[in-house]
Amino acid sequence: MLKIAVIGAGTLLGREVVDTLEPRDCSVLPLSHGPLSMDEELGDIVMFAPEPSLLEGIDLVILTETPAVPELLAAFTGRILDLRPEADPALEPMPLVGGWPAGRTALRGRPVIEQVLGTLPQLVADLGEVSGTHLRSVAFLGDKGVDGLMEQTMAVFKGADPDTSSLGYRAAFEVVPQMPRGRMVEVRVPAFHGDLLILHLKAAEGARLRALEAPQGVQWGEQPPSSREVAVSPQLLAHLALCEEGKAGVLSLGFDPILWGTLMPLLRLLGL
């Protein structure tokens, strides 16, 4: 049985990882990132303050938060999966398909947009150009994002100016475009969970776009998905609207960055 320690089990992502792994055929040790806070001591997940001795016999450490003591993993000889946003970019990302690569002792999480774009050749045939807009919920900021949006929303309801210090921007009742990156632009929206990627497609020269049979983890729909639908779905929800006789189209993709973008790939990676 695989023995797994989750460091940062009190975070939004950490709680989801623990809840997902515990029913599976593995042993899970939930660890805080440092000394337990009052909220962690009273929380639903029984967790422990991390110590090197607790990692003895552990096969895999999953990092969802930075350990308060950097030397915690200095003597650890097992595998490490770094799911933190600030993971070392030099680490190899999780593969798009299959299990843990042979010979690798450490991997990092793969950005969810990379995962989504990596599915395109399996979704639509004869693709040419792709551009689009990512409607991004606050879930990527973890508890800080969810709590920050809630606090800002309540402040607005009370007629007060929301405190933007925790998020760095006003999220409540705001749609905030970011600087474009190539043909893609991110727009932060006031939703707690559930992201949408709206892609404008052009067919390859002389070809016509056509939808392919949905691969595992993808579900075609008759209507574009909503953020509410994707927030509770383990699937990538997809809808394709063709125009110009198939020479162009709009592909709407909905996904939860934690549920579809992290938890499902994690189970595949570990063969659980």
N, C-alpha and C positions, 0 to 999 in steps of 0.2 A: 504494500500500500504506500502510495506517494505521501510523504510528509512535507507539508507546506507551512511556512510562517508568513503572515501578512503584516508588514510593518506599515503603520498608519491605518489600522483597522477602525479607528474612530472617525475617519474622513468619509465624505459621501461615497467616493469610489471605493475606499477600503471596506465600508459596510456592505456595499453591493458585491464585492469580490468574496467576502466571507460568506454572505448569505447564499451565493451561487455555488461555492465549492463545498460547503458543509454537507449537503445531501448527496454528494457524489462519493465515489469510491476513493477517498483520500482522507488524510488526517490534517486538520487545519488548526494552527496556533495563532490566534489574533493577538497582535502586539501593538501597543501605542508607539508613537514616535519618540517618546521620552517619558518622564514621570507622569502618572495618570492624573488627569484633571478631574474635577468634581463631576462634570458631565459624563466623562468616560466611566467613572466608578459607578454612576447611577444609571448608565445606559443599558440598552437591551442586550448588547454584546458583551460577554465576559471576556475582558482582555487583560493583558499583563504588561508591565513596563519592560522594555527590551533589555536583555542582558546577554552577553556572549554565551553564557552557559545554557541558555534556553535554546540556542541554535544548534547544540550538539545533537547529531542524528537527524537533522533536518535536511531534506533533499533539495528543496527549492525555497528561496526567499523572494517574495513579491513586494516590491517597494511601491507604495502609493503616497508616501510622505517621506521627507528627508529625516533620517535618524538624528536625534539631538546630539548623540555622541558619534562623531564620524568614524571612530575606530571600531564601531560595533561589528562591522563585517570584515575587519582586517584579517582575521584568522579563519573565516568561513570558506569552506572548500567545495560547497555545493553549487548549484546553479542559481542565477539571479535573473529575475525579470523586472526591469525598471519601467513602471507605468507612470512615473512622474512627468509632468510637462517639461521639467528642466533636465530630463535624462540626458546622459552624455551622447551627443550626436554621433560620436565615433563608434558607438555600439551598433551592431547589426540590428535592424528592425525585425519585428516578428514577421515571418513569411506570410504571404497572402493566402497560401494554401498549404495543407499538410501539417505535420507535427513539428516537434522541436528538432532543429537541424543537428545532425550528428557532428560531434566535435566542438560545439559551441557551449560555453559555460555561462554566457551572459547575453541577454537580448534586451532591447527596449521596445516600448509600445510603438505601433505604427500610427501616424496621424489618420484620423478617420476619413478625411477627405481623400487621402492617398488610397485608402481601401475602397472607397466608393468609386473613384475614377478608375481604379484597377479592375472593377467589374464591367466597365462599359463594353469591352469587346465581346463579353458573354451575353450582353443584353440586347445590343443593336448591331445588325450587320451592315457592312459597307460604310462605316463612319469615315468622315473626312475631318472637317473642322469642328471644334467644340469650344464653347464659351458659356459663361453662366454666372449665377448669383447664389451665394451660400447664405441662407437665412439662419443665423446662428443663435440658439438659445443661450441662457446664462449657465447651463449645466457644465460647460467646459471650465468654469471657474470653481466648480465644486461647491462645498457648503457656503463659501464666501459669496458665490454668485446667487445661489438660491436665497440665502438669508438677506443678502444685500438688496435684491429685487423686492423681496417682501417688505423690508424696512422702508425702502424708498416709496413703495406703493402706499403703505399705510400713512406715511408722512404726507403724501399728496392728498389722500382722502381727508386728512385732518386740516388741510389748507396750509401746510407748512412746506418750506423748501426742503427737498430731500438731501440727506447727507451723502455726498458722492465719494467720500474719502476711501471707503473700503473697496469699491469697484473701480474707482478712477474715472468714472463717467456716469452720466445720468441714464439709467436704464428704464425706470418706470415711465410708461406711456411714451417712450421714445423709440424711434427707429434710427440707428446710427451706422451709416456706411463707413467702411474702412477704405484705405487706399487700395486701388486695384493691384493685383499681382498677375501680370500677364493678361490672360483673357478671363480671369476670375476675379470677382469682387465679393468680399464678405460684408454682410449687413447684420449688425447685432439687433435682435428684436426682443421685446419684453415678454418672452416666454420662458417658463422654468425648465422645461424639458422638451425635446423633440426638434430636430433640425430638418430643414428642407434645402435641397439643392436643385435649382431650376436651370437646366442646361439647354442651350440653343444649339441644335445640331445641323450640320450640312453634310450631305452625302459625298462620298468620294466621287471624283470626276467620272461621269458616265454611268453612275450607279444610283440605286434607290435605297433608302433606309428601310429596314424591316425589323420588327421585334423578333427576338429569338426566344426559345423556350426558357423559362426562368430557371437559373441555376439554384443550387441549394442555398438557402438563406435569403432568397429574393421572392417577392410575391407581386405579380402584376395585378393592377386594379383597373376598374372601369372609370374611375375618377381620380384626379390628382389627390394625393394624401394630404391630410391636415396635420399640424404639429401635435394635436391631441391624440390622433390615431397612432402616430409613430412613437409617441412617448411611452406607450405601453406594449409595443410590438417588438419581438425579437427578430423580426424580418426587416429587410430593406424593402420598403413599399415603393412601387414604381408605376408610372403611367406615361405612355408615349402618345403624343398627338402629332400626326404627320400632316404636312402641307406641301404645296407645290408638287403634287403627284409623287410624294416620297423623296423629293430632293432636299427637303429640310424638315425639321420637326422640333418639338419641345418635349424634353424628357424631364419629368418631375420625379424626384427621388426623395423619400422621407426616411429618416433613420434617427434612432436615439444614440448619441455618441458613447454612452456608457453601456447600454444593453446590447445594441448591435455592434458598436464600434470597439468594445473592449471585452465584455463578458463572453459573447459567443466565440470570438477568436481565441480567447483564453482557453475555453473548454476544448476547442479543436486542437490548439497547440499542445495541450497536456493529454490529449486522448481520453478526455473524460465525458 
